Amino acid sequence: MSSLRTLDIRLLDEVFDMGGGYVLDFSDRTMREFFADELNVDIDDPIYSRDGRSKAKRLRCFLKTVDDRSAAKALRVLWQHRQLMDESRGQALGGVLQGRFLQILDRLEGRSGGIAHSGPPPSQAFDVERYRTFKERLLALSRIEPQARGYAFEKFLRDLFNSFGLEAREPFRLKGEQIDGSFVMSNETYLVEAKWHNSFCGAEPLHAFHGKLDQKASWARGVFISYSGFTADGIYAFGRGKRVVCVSGLDLHEAFNREIPLTRLLEGKVRRAAETGDAFVEIATLFP
């Protein structure tokens, strides 16, 4: 972990306007893009959300977790962004505060004679090429014969889950039923049902899947993935307060287009379900 101390973090809070959970003028999306483009860092990695999911909490956790030089590199590019903001607004950070900030950078970069602290390397951003590859694979599935497409869709999802470290398990069959797979996210196990039909999914398959969950441990959760999406009546009839969240093919396409990590998409749906009871919330609502 880095050598940043509590007093250093308090000063950084002032330098980067981190009161109220914010960081400068970043939104969640622009901060994710900034760290990916400038540092090749996935700031949305759950490892940086141990203290909370606000932008400020994730940044503090990142700075304390990584090695000194990685922390210094991040602070330098954030400092450059802060300077551009100040120039556009005709503002300037106070000289004393700026001087203390530069002293922290000197120490982290080893120019003040201290010993650099080691730590785990930053979590790399999910590269754009892999987003493109998964998008092309998903589009290619529509050209496969229907009988083979279901198995290919399951393999596609398994590869996708594993690319985000979700420990996907292959489909398994229990007496009288089949589960299309499972994965682990934030230490919670999710069972998966995947459907590729030409029409929207109604309530009946959702109820059937939830019935499977009812036969498992009380802490088991489910993700129902329908490539064609869901009918509004079906979602309404399925009801609220279930242990299932729903993902459409459009959700996946949009996630690839906008480079939204699968883990971020799923976490957003799970959180919204916990807050509202809604099993299905479109990606455009979660990430406007």
Backbone bond lengths (Angstrom), bond angles and torsions (degrees), N, CA, C in turn:
res aa  C-N    CA-C-N  psi(-1)  N-CA   C-N-CA  omega(-1)  CA-C   N-CA-C  phi
1 M - - - 1.456 - - 1.515 109.87 -
2 S 1.316 117.03 160.60 1.458 121.10 -175.89 1.526 110.73 -72.85
3 S 1.316 115.27 169.51 1.472 121.02 -179.84 1.518 112.40 -91.04
4 L 1.327 117.97 10.06 1.458 120.11 179.68 1.526 110.37 -62.14
5 R 1.344 115.32 133.98 1.454 121.81 -179.12 1.526 109.80 -102.22
6 T 1.319 115.30 171.59 1.463 120.38 -178.67 1.520 111.04 -58.70
7 L 1.331 117.61 -42.77 1.464 120.59 179.73 1.526 110.94 -66.11
8 D 1.344 117.39 -34.15 1.466 120.55 176.02 1.527 110.06 -61.86
9 I 1.329 116.27 -45.58 1.467 120.73 -178.63 1.523 110.27 -62.48
10 R 1.323 117.52 -39.55 1.457 120.17 178.24 1.525 111.53 -62.35
11 L 1.329 116.05 -39.16 1.459 119.13 177.49 1.524 110.90 -67.13
12 L 1.333 116.68 -40.80 1.461 120.33 178.75 1.524 110.91 -63.12
13 D 1.334 116.42 -33.38 1.464 119.93 175.83 1.523 110.55 -57.20
14 E 1.333 116.28 -40.45 1.459 120.54 179.37 1.526 111.54 -72.06
15 V 1.316 116.65 -43.58 1.466 120.81 -176.23 1.527 111.40 -63.09
16 F 1.339 116.28 -38.65 1.460 119.97 -174.00 1.536 113.08 -110.13
17 D 1.336 115.49 22.42 1.477 121.41 173.11 1.527 111.46 49.36
18 M 1.323 116.63 53.91 1.458 121.31 -172.80 1.527 113.49 -95.13
19 G 1.321 117.06 17.22 1.453 119.55 175.06 1.517 111.21 -70.08
20 G 1.320 116.90 146.41 1.462 120.82 178.24 1.503 114.73 68.88
21 G 1.329 117.57 15.23 1.465 120.40 177.39 1.519 114.40 89.20
22 Y 1.342 118.10 1.64 1.457 121.13 -177.49 1.528 111.23 -90.75
23 V 1.338 115.23 166.91 1.463 122.78 170.94 1.518 107.15 -138.00
24 L 1.346 116.64 110.36 1.462 122.70 -178.81 1.530 110.42 47.01
25 D 1.346 116.79 -129.60 1.467 119.76 -178.49 1.526 112.18 -106.30
26 F 1.343 117.25 19.45 1.458 120.88 -175.41 1.527 111.76 -77.15
27 S 1.320 115.30 141.46 1.459 121.63 161.75 1.525 106.60 -92.52
28 D 1.342 117.52 173.55 1.466 119.36 176.42 1.524 110.52 -57.58
29 R 1.336 116.40 -42.20 1.464 120.22 -177.68 1.517 111.10 -67.58
30 T 1.337 118.33 -47.69 1.468 119.52 -175.65 1.528 111.45 -70.57
31 M 1.325 117.30 -30.76 1.466 118.72 176.33 1.528 110.06 -68.72
32 R 1.335 116.89 -40.70 1.470 120.12 176.87 1.523 110.04 -60.92
33 E 1.325 117.21 -45.60 1.459 121.33 -179.55 1.523 111.45 -66.19
34 F 1.336 117.48 -39.33 1.464 121.90 180.00 1.524 110.48 -61.33
35 F 1.330 117.04 -48.75 1.467 119.78 -178.73 1.528 110.97 -67.05
36 A 1.321 117.76 -36.03 1.468 120.33 179.13 1.528 110.84 -68.20
37 D 1.340 117.34 -45.27 1.466 121.44 -176.08 1.526 112.28 -72.94
38 E 1.331 116.95 -44.86 1.465 120.81 -173.14 1.521 113.53 -85.17
39 L 1.343 116.95 -30.12 1.457 120.29 -171.53 1.523 114.15 -126.78
40 N 1.347 117.22 -6.47 1.457 121.82 -172.77 1.524 110.61 53.24
41 V 1.326 114.68 46.31 1.465 121.96 -178.61 1.523 109.04 -120.61
42 D 1.326 116.01 136.87 1.464 121.87 174.20 1.525 108.06 -92.69
43 I 1.320 116.79 91.04 1.460 120.96 -178.25 1.522 111.56 -69.72
44 D 1.351 117.36 -14.38 1.465 121.54 177.56 1.527 112.86 -86.97
45 D 1.333 117.62 -0.28 1.459 119.53 178.84 1.530 109.15 -56.93
46 P 1.346 117.02 133.89 1.478 119.56 -178.37 1.519 114.47 -54.50
47 I 1.327 118.30 -23.12 1.465 120.21 -179.57 1.522 111.57 -62.31
48 Y 1.337 116.49 -25.51 1.460 120.18 179.97 1.526 112.27 -94.25
49 S 1.315 116.79 5.18 1.472 120.77 179.77 1.520 112.14 -108.82
50 R 1.319 116.32 16.75 1.467 119.78 -177.86 1.520 112.63 -60.40
51 D 1.338 116.59 -31.48 1.464 120.58 -177.86 1.523 112.54 -99.95
52 G 1.326 117.37 1.21 1.455 121.09 -178.44 1.514 110.52 137.02
53 R 1.345 117.26 166.43 1.451 121.19 -172.72 1.522 113.81 -103.04
54 S 1.324 118.83 0.73 1.468 118.32 177.58 1.522 109.50 -64.14
55 K 1.308 116.33 159.15 1.467 120.57 -179.20 1.527 110.89 -59.79
56 A 1.333 116.66 -44.11 1.465 119.98 -178.42 1.528 111.44 -64.46
57 K 1.326 117.26 -42.42 1.471 120.13 -178.90 1.514 111.24 -66.35
58 R 1.341 116.93 -38.20 1.464 119.22 178.23 1.528 110.72 -66.97
59 L 1.340 116.39 -40.60 1.462 119.02 -179.93 1.528 110.68 -66.41
60 R 1.327 117.82 -44.51 1.466 119.74 178.23 1.523 111.07 -58.70
61 C 1.336 115.60 -45.33 1.467 119.85 -179.20 1.527 110.52 -62.94
62 F 1.328 116.86 -43.06 1.464 120.42 177.69 1.525 110.89 -58.34
63 L 1.330 117.04 -48.56 1.466 121.38 -175.99 1.522 111.59 -64.09
64 K 1.321 117.33 -34.31 1.467 120.32 -179.90 1.528 111.72 -80.30
65 T 1.333 117.97 -24.89 1.462 121.81 -173.43 1.524 112.72 -83.06
66 V 1.339 116.66 -42.70 1.463 119.88 -172.06 1.532 110.62 -80.57
67 D 1.334 115.97 174.97 1.460 121.58 178.82 1.526 110.70 -72.28
68 D 1.327 116.28 167.01 1.467 121.57 -175.03 1.528 112.53 -58.61
69 R 1.321 116.74 -44.70 1.467 118.50 -175.41 1.527 111.66 -68.84
70 S 1.320 117.60 -35.90 1.464 120.08 176.62 1.523 110.82 -67.55
71 A 1.331 116.30 -38.76 1.464 119.93 176.49 1.521 110.29 -63.80
72 A 1.325 116.65 -42.80 1.469 120.43 -179.85 1.523 111.12 -64.37
73 K 1.325 117.44 -40.64 1.464 120.83 179.63 1.524 110.90 -61.87
74 A 1.326 116.21 -42.48 1.467 119.88 178.20 1.527 111.08 -64.80
75 L 1.326 116.71 -43.12 1.466 120.26 -179.67 1.528 111.09 -63.97
76 R 1.333 116.89 -34.82 1.478 119.73 179.98 1.522 111.15 -65.03
77 V 1.332 117.84 -45.49 1.463 118.62 -178.09 1.533 110.50 -72.10
78 L 1.332 117.52 -32.48 1.460 119.75 174.76 1.529 110.39 -66.73
79 W 1.323 115.94 -36.74 1.470 120.90 177.71 1.529 110.45 -64.50
80 Q 1.323 116.99 -41.59 1.465 120.48 176.85 1.527 110.75 -61.72
81 H 1.340 116.08 -40.12 1.464 119.64 177.64 1.519 110.28 -65.27
82 R 1.327 116.72 -40.13 1.468 120.56 177.87 1.533 110.71 -62.08
83 Q 1.309 117.74 -41.70 1.466 121.06 -179.93 1.525 111.49 -64.29
84 L 1.342 117.31 -40.13 1.461 120.25 177.24 1.526 110.71 -63.76
85 M 1.310 116.47 -39.40 1.461 120.38 176.45 1.522 110.53 -61.59
86 D 1.324 116.46 -45.90 1.464 120.31 -178.37 1.524 111.65 -63.26
87 E 1.341 116.82 -40.38 1.468 120.21 179.18 1.520 111.20 -62.62
88 S 1.332 116.39 -42.54 1.459 119.52 -177.92 1.526 111.74 -68.76
89 R 1.325 117.47 -25.03 1.461 121.46 -177.41 1.524 112.82 -103.19
90 G 1.331 115.75 -1.01 1.458 118.48 -179.33 1.518 112.76 68.02
91 Q 1.346 116.46 32.69 1.451 121.04 -179.17 1.523 109.65 -115.53
92 A 1.321 115.87 171.50 1.458 121.31 175.77 1.513 109.39 -154.81
93 L 1.319 115.84 141.03 1.457 120.97 177.96 1.520 108.94 -73.01
94 G 1.329 117.21 142.86 1.460 121.55 179.79 1.511 112.78 -55.24
95 G 1.338 116.79 144.96 1.457 121.39 -175.56 1.516 113.78 -61.33
96 V 1.330 117.62 -39.26 1.462 120.85 -179.07 1.532 110.05 -66.11
97 L 1.339 116.15 -45.76 1.459 120.79 -179.62 1.521 110.67 -63.80
98 Q 1.341 116.00 -41.55 1.458 120.39 179.26 1.528 110.48 -63.61
99 G 1.338 116.55 -42.99 1.461 120.16 179.71 1.517 112.61 -62.02
100 R 1.327 117.23 -41.09 1.461 120.64 179.06 1.525 110.82 -67.47
101 F 1.328 116.33 -35.79 1.464 119.73 177.42 1.532 110.47 -64.37
102 L 1.321 117.52 -44.66 1.463 120.70 -179.52 1.522 111.40 -65.45
103 Q 1.339 117.85 -30.88 1.456 120.44 175.24 1.532 110.73 -64.35
104 I 1.336 116.19 -39.59 1.474 119.55 176.82 1.522 109.98 -61.89
105 L 1.345 116.87 -43.40 1.468 119.88 178.77 1.522 111.19 -61.42
106 D 1.335 117.14 -43.46 1.471 120.59 179.45 1.527 110.57 -59.00
107 R 1.325 116.56 -41.42 1.466 119.51 -178.74 1.527 110.67 -67.70
108 L 1.339 116.98 -44.00 1.461 120.45 -179.47 1.521 111.73 -64.34
109 E 1.330 116.19 -34.30 1.473 120.85 -178.10 1.518 112.60 -87.85
110 G 1.341 117.08 1.87 1.453 120.90 173.86 1.503 115.65 81.80
111 R 1.345 118.30 14.12 1.457 120.32 -178.43 1.525 113.52 -88.83
112 S 1.345 116.88 -5.82 1.472 118.95 -179.03 1.519 111.87 -102.49
113 G 1.341 116.79 9.95 1.456 120.36 175.60 1.509 114.69 89.05
114 G 1.330 118.57 -2.08 1.456 120.93 179.39 1.518 111.55 -79.46
115 I 1.316 115.61 171.01 1.460 122.20 178.73 1.525 108.95 -92.83
116 A 1.331 115.98 124.15 1.463 120.21 -179.15 1.520 110.07 -67.51
117 H 1.312 116.15 136.85 1.462 121.37 177.80 1.522 109.74 -88.57
118 S 1.328 115.02 140.40 1.457 119.65 177.83 1.520 109.26 -93.03
119 G 1.313 115.68 169.69 1.452 121.39 179.94 1.509 109.11 -177.09
120 P 1.327 117.44 174.82 1.468 119.20 179.11 1.513 110.92 -66.10
121 P 1.333 117.55 146.19 1.461 119.32 177.05 1.514 110.29 -64.79
122 P 1.329 117.94 152.89 1.469 120.02 178.71 1.518 111.69 -60.84
123 S 1.334 116.13 149.09 1.463 120.59 175.77 1.522 108.76 -69.72
124 Q 1.318 116.77 122.99 1.451 120.41 -176.91 1.522 111.14 -72.79
125 A 1.318 114.70 147.11 1.456 119.96 176.05 1.524 109.47 -66.42
126 F 1.316 116.00 147.96 1.469 121.20 176.61 1.517 107.48 -68.21
127 D 1.329 118.28 116.25 1.451 120.37 -168.77 1.530 112.90 -69.29
128 V 1.319 114.34 151.04 1.462 122.25 -174.83 1.523 111.84 -60.76
129 E 1.321 116.48 -34.48 1.465 119.92 -177.92 1.524 111.17 -61.82
130 R 1.313 117.60 -38.35 1.457 119.87 -179.99 1.527 111.09 -70.75
131 Y 1.333 117.50 -35.60 1.468 119.04 173.53 1.522 109.69 -58.68
132 R 1.345 116.52 -45.45 1.462 120.84 -179.33 1.526 110.88 -62.61
133 T 1.332 116.60 -41.96 1.460 120.43 -179.13 1.521 111.51 -63.13
134 F 1.325 117.12 -44.72 1.462 119.58 -179.95 1.528 111.10 -66.94
135 K 1.314 117.01 -35.58 1.459 119.73 177.40 1.532 110.19 -63.53
136 E 1.329 117.49 -43.75 1.452 121.32 179.34 1.527 111.24 -65.78
137 R 1.312 117.39 -39.11 1.470 120.41 178.10 1.527 110.93 -64.01
138 L 1.333 116.21 -40.00 1.458 119.47 -179.70 1.524 110.62 -65.87
139 L 1.320 117.12 -41.56 1.463 120.73 177.75 1.528 111.08 -64.63
140 A 1.331 116.97 -37.45 1.460 121.34 -177.58 1.530 111.82 -67.10
141 L 1.314 117.51 -25.37 1.461 120.13 -179.11 1.529 112.24 -62.14
142 S 1.337 116.37 -27.91 1.465 119.38 -179.04 1.518 112.46 -67.62
143 R 1.325 117.57 -15.30 1.464 121.34 -179.08 1.525 112.66 -95.90
144 I 1.319 117.41 1.52 1.465 121.92 -179.76 1.525 109.72 -89.50
145 E 1.309 116.47 148.26 1.460 120.80 176.32 1.529 110.23 -57.85
146 P 1.333 117.74 141.36 1.468 120.71 -174.56 1.522 114.73 -52.56
147 Q 1.337 117.87 -40.04 1.461 119.67 -176.37 1.519 111.63 -64.37
148 A 1.330 116.49 -39.03 1.465 120.25 -179.46 1.521 112.13 -83.75
149 R 1.330 117.11 -20.41 1.464 120.96 -173.16 1.530 112.43 -65.10
150 G 1.336 116.62 -37.42 1.460 118.78 -179.20 1.515 112.17 -60.33
151 Y 1.341 116.71 -44.97 1.464 120.13 178.61 1.529 110.84 -66.26
152 A 1.340 116.47 -39.21 1.463 120.05 179.45 1.528 110.95 -65.57
153 F 1.344 116.37 -36.07 1.462 120.91 178.54 1.531 110.27 -65.47
154 E 1.332 116.32 -41.29 1.457 120.13 177.65 1.527 110.83 -62.19
155 K 1.343 117.20 -43.39 1.469 120.18 178.84 1.521 110.67 -64.61
156 F 1.338 116.35 -41.11 1.463 120.23 177.68 1.528 110.45 -57.72
157 L 1.332 116.85 -46.45 1.464 120.73 -178.51 1.524 110.78 -66.05
158 R 1.319 117.13 -39.62 1.468 119.86 178.65 1.526 110.48 -61.39
159 D 1.330 117.16 -44.63 1.467 120.88 178.44 1.530 110.45 -64.13
160 L 1.328 116.38 -39.54 1.465 120.38 179.96 1.526 110.52 -64.35
161 F 1.333 116.93 -47.77 1.467 119.95 178.82 1.530 111.13 -58.86
162 N 1.320 116.17 -44.61 1.466 119.19 -177.87 1.521 112.17 -66.41
163 S 1.326 117.67 -30.32 1.460 120.62 178.14 1.520 111.65 -63.75
164 F 1.327 116.49 -23.37 1.461 120.95 178.28 1.526 111.49 -106.29
165 G 1.335 116.56 18.99 1.449 121.05 173.68 1.514 114.98 69.35
166 L 1.349 117.75 31.13 1.458 120.88 -174.54 1.534 113.82 -96.14
167 E 1.341 117.14 9.43 1.467 121.80 173.29 1.529 112.11 51.29
168 A 1.322 115.73 54.16 1.464 120.10 -177.50 1.520 111.04 -67.10
169 R 1.331 114.60 143.43 1.459 121.36 176.66 1.521 108.54 -114.16
170 E 1.336 116.00 143.86 1.461 120.89 -177.91 1.531 110.74 -66.19
171 P 1.348 116.23 162.86 1.470 119.29 177.24 1.525 111.22 -54.13
172 F 1.316 115.81 144.53 1.456 120.06 177.99 1.523 109.01 -138.01
173 R 1.311 115.39 153.19 1.462 121.01 -176.11 1.523 110.04 -117.59
174 L 1.309 114.84 129.13 1.447 121.91 172.03 1.524 107.26 -105.90
175 K 1.291 116.94 172.76 1.453 120.32 -178.46 1.529 110.00 -61.76
176 G 1.327 115.68 116.36 1.458 120.33 175.99 1.511 115.31 83.28
177 E 1.338 119.16 1.55 1.466 118.94 -179.07 1.518 110.19 -156.02
178 Q 1.323 115.92 160.19 1.459 121.52 175.02 1.513 109.31 -128.04
179 I 1.322 115.83 137.11 1.459 122.89 172.68 1.520 107.39 -107.57
180 D 1.324 117.31 133.14 1.459 120.64 -174.72 1.521 113.71 -76.69
181 G 1.309 117.81 -0.54 1.454 121.39 177.69 1.512 110.46 142.89
182 S 1.316 114.81 -178.20 1.453 120.36 177.30 1.521 108.91 -153.41
183 F 1.321 116.40 163.98 1.457 121.10 175.16 1.519 108.35 -151.45
184 V 1.334 115.53 167.17 1.458 121.74 -179.75 1.524 109.03 -119.21
185 M 1.325 116.31 128.43 1.457 122.00 177.26 1.521 109.17 -137.88
186 S 1.324 116.38 126.47 1.471 122.01 -179.02 1.525 110.78 53.05
187 N 1.336 114.99 42.10 1.467 122.87 177.58 1.526 113.44 65.47
188 E 1.322 118.17 15.20 1.461 122.70 175.97 1.531 108.67 -111.57
189 T 1.338 116.69 139.33 1.461 121.61 179.06 1.519 109.99 -94.05
190 Y 1.329 115.34 131.03 1.463 122.68 179.21 1.522 109.15 -119.00
191 L 1.329 117.02 128.38 1.452 121.44 170.72 1.521 108.95 -87.48
192 V 1.335 116.35 149.12 1.465 121.15 -172.18 1.520 110.42 -120.64
193 E 1.323 115.64 135.95 1.466 123.09 167.33 1.521 106.91 -120.97
194 A 1.322 117.43 127.31 1.458 121.65 -177.84 1.520 109.98 -123.27
195 K 1.331 116.55 129.12 1.460 121.87 179.89 1.527 109.97 -129.14
196 W 1.336 114.62 135.84 1.469 120.23 172.99 1.516 106.81 -124.70
197 H 1.307 116.40 91.99 1.455 122.29 177.28 1.523 109.53 -115.43
198 N 1.321 116.53 162.19 1.464 120.05 178.82 1.523 112.76 -80.27
199 S 1.323 116.69 -11.59 1.461 120.40 -178.90 1.531 109.74 -118.44
200 F 1.327 115.25 163.26 1.452 120.57 178.06 1.526 110.59 -62.26
201 C 1.306 116.20 150.31 1.452 121.81 179.60 1.525 109.95 -84.58
202 G 1.337 116.69 132.96 1.456 121.70 177.50 1.515 112.36 -96.43
203 A 1.313 115.87 -161.57 1.463 120.57 -173.28 1.527 112.99 -77.90
204 E 1.342 117.67 -30.30 1.461 119.72 -171.55 1.526 113.32 -59.46
205 P 1.354 119.62 -48.90 1.472 118.46 178.07 1.528 113.03 -62.72
206 L 1.335 116.31 -32.79 1.458 119.45 178.92 1.528 110.77 -66.49
207 H 1.327 116.60 -43.98 1.460 119.88 177.52 1.531 111.06 -63.34
208 A 1.339 116.55 -39.79 1.464 119.96 179.81 1.523 110.97 -62.78
209 F 1.336 116.63 -42.07 1.464 120.62 179.28 1.527 110.63 -66.05
210 H 1.338 115.62 -42.45 1.462 118.83 179.18 1.532 110.42 -63.41
211 G 1.332 116.72 -32.24 1.456 119.91 176.14 1.522 111.75 -63.12
212 K 1.329 116.93 -36.74 1.465 120.04 175.43 1.524 110.66 -63.30
213 L 1.331 116.33 -42.22 1.463 119.96 179.30 1.517 111.25 -61.62
214 D 1.321 116.42 -37.17 1.467 120.22 -178.57 1.524 112.19 -62.04
215 Q 1.326 117.23 -20.88 1.458 121.48 -179.88 1.533 112.04 -91.10
216 K 1.316 116.49 -1.30 1.468 120.78 -179.20 1.525 109.74 -103.62
217 A 1.320 116.01 -174.76 1.463 120.68 177.63 1.529 110.04 -59.34
218 S 1.309 116.42 149.95 1.464 120.75 -174.62 1.521 112.44 -63.86
219 W 1.349 117.35 -21.28 1.467 119.68 -178.71 1.531 113.03 -91.22
220 A 1.331 117.41 -2.52 1.463 119.73 178.32 1.525 110.21 -68.99
221 R 1.319 116.67 140.41 1.455 123.16 177.74 1.516 109.25 -121.31
222 G 1.323 117.02 168.47 1.452 119.86 -178.01 1.515 113.13 -135.22
223 V 1.332 115.42 149.71 1.465 123.06 172.27 1.522 107.40 -124.18
224 F 1.320 116.52 119.65 1.464 122.20 179.17 1.525 107.61 -103.90
225 I 1.336 116.25 118.92 1.462 121.28 -177.05 1.519 108.68 -111.59
226 S 1.324 116.29 116.21 1.465 122.43 177.24 1.524 108.43 -117.55
227 Y 1.341 115.77 115.26 1.457 118.15 -177.18 1.528 111.59 -59.63
228 S 1.319 117.54 -39.25 1.466 121.16 -176.84 1.527 113.07 -81.55
229 G 1.320 117.65 -7.90 1.451 120.02 -179.75 1.521 112.11 93.87
230 F 1.321 116.11 -164.34 1.456 122.09 -172.33 1.525 110.05 -133.16
231 T 1.331 116.00 149.14 1.461 118.82 173.91 1.524 108.85 -79.84
232 A 1.330 115.72 147.88 1.461 119.80 178.07 1.525 110.47 -62.38
233 D 1.358 116.33 -39.82 1.463 119.93 178.77 1.520 111.17 -65.02
234 G 1.330 116.51 -37.03 1.453 119.87 -179.92 1.514 112.17 -65.93
235 I 1.330 116.50 -43.43 1.460 120.57 177.76 1.529 110.24 -63.58
236 Y 1.330 116.47 -40.61 1.469 120.49 179.16 1.527 110.26 -64.22
237 A 1.328 116.32 -44.68 1.461 119.89 -178.81 1.528 111.85 -68.37
238 F 1.314 116.93 -30.86 1.465 120.38 178.23 1.526 110.14 -63.11
239 G 1.321 115.97 -35.52 1.453 119.61 174.50 1.516 113.69 95.14
240 R 1.324 114.93 -178.45 1.457 122.48 -176.28 1.524 109.64 -111.29
241 G 1.320 113.97 167.99 1.451 119.86 175.32 1.514 114.56 70.02
242 K 1.328 117.44 27.55 1.462 121.65 -179.95 1.528 110.39 -89.13
243 R 1.342 115.00 172.01 1.470 120.57 177.15 1.525 111.05 -97.55
244 V 1.321 116.94 24.08 1.466 122.55 -176.65 1.522 109.19 -125.63
245 V 1.335 115.99 136.89 1.463 120.75 167.40 1.518 107.79 -115.35
246 C 1.325 115.93 149.62 1.466 121.98 -172.55 1.522 110.80 -112.36
247 V 1.323 115.28 140.43 1.465 123.16 179.18 1.521 108.30 -128.23
248 S 1.325 117.17 132.14 1.469 121.41 178.39 1.526 110.23 -102.42
249 G 1.332 115.22 165.45 1.463 119.70 173.86 1.511 111.49 -61.15
250 L 1.341 116.79 -35.48 1.464 120.08 177.39 1.521 111.03 -63.30
251 D 1.334 117.19 -37.86 1.463 120.31 175.42 1.531 110.40 -56.12
252 L 1.343 115.72 -46.06 1.465 119.65 -177.93 1.524 111.15 -66.70
253 H 1.338 117.37 -45.04 1.466 120.02 178.80 1.528 111.09 -59.11
254 E 1.321 116.73 -45.06 1.466 120.57 -179.28 1.523 111.12 -65.67
255 A 1.328 116.97 -38.22 1.466 119.99 177.95 1.524 110.29 -61.71
256 F 1.338 117.14 -42.26 1.460 120.02 178.36 1.525 111.02 -66.38
257 N 1.334 116.55 -43.76 1.468 120.12 -178.93 1.522 112.13 -62.92
258 R 1.326 116.36 -38.62 1.461 121.26 -175.37 1.519 112.92 -98.09
259 E 1.328 115.99 4.17 1.468 122.11 178.17 1.524 111.47 56.47
260 I 1.329 115.39 44.21 1.462 121.83 175.41 1.527 107.54 -92.67
261 P 1.323 119.04 120.03 1.467 120.22 -178.82 1.530 111.81 -58.00
262 L 1.321 115.99 143.86 1.464 120.38 179.20 1.523 110.71 -56.93
263 T 1.328 117.01 -40.33 1.459 120.23 179.66 1.518 111.14 -61.05
264 R 1.326 116.11 -38.38 1.471 120.07 179.51 1.523 110.58 -67.50
265 L 1.338 116.38 -40.57 1.463 120.51 177.89 1.527 110.83 -61.80
266 L 1.341 116.27 -48.58 1.460 119.84 -178.01 1.527 111.59 -66.17
267 E 1.331 116.62 -42.00 1.464 119.58 179.29 1.526 110.78 -62.62
268 G 1.347 115.99 -37.61 1.457 119.35 178.32 1.520 111.67 -64.41
269 K 1.316 116.87 -41.02 1.468 120.43 178.75 1.531 111.14 -67.90
270 V 1.332 116.58 -41.52 1.462 119.88 179.55 1.521 110.74 -63.95
271 R 1.314 116.31 -43.24 1.466 119.19 -179.98 1.519 110.90 -64.82
272 R 1.340 117.33 -43.79 1.461 119.89 -179.79 1.531 110.62 -64.03
273 A 1.340 117.09 -37.60 1.466 119.79 177.09 1.523 110.91 -63.66
274 A 1.344 116.36 -39.14 1.469 119.80 178.55 1.520 111.20 -66.32
275 E 1.331 116.67 -35.09 1.466 120.68 -176.50 1.528 112.61 -80.76
276 T 1.328 116.83 -34.88 1.474 119.89 -171.56 1.518 114.00 -118.83
277 G 1.342 117.58 -19.24 1.456 120.66 -174.32 1.507 113.74 85.43
278 D 1.337 118.51 -1.07 1.466 122.01 -177.75 1.528 110.81 -78.12
279 A 1.332 116.39 126.29 1.460 120.37 179.86 1.524 112.09 -75.52
280 F 1.330 116.83 -29.50 1.465 119.82 -177.61 1.522 110.86 -130.51
281 V 1.317 114.91 121.69 1.457 122.30 174.15 1.518 106.40 -131.40
282 E 1.315 117.97 125.97 1.465 121.56 -176.47 1.527 111.04 -66.83
283 I 1.323 115.16 152.90 1.449 121.08 -178.06 1.516 112.16 -60.42
284 A 1.339 116.81 -33.58 1.470 120.04 -179.33 1.513 111.40 -65.19
285 T 1.334 117.08 -27.98 1.471 121.20 177.38 1.527 110.30 -77.88
286 L 1.323 116.74 -38.39 1.460 120.76 -179.78 1.521 112.07 -71.15
287 F 1.333 115.99 -38.23 1.464 120.99 -176.30 1.528 109.28 -129.32
288 P 1.326 117.44 74.18 1.470 120.79 -176.26 1.520 112.86 -65.96
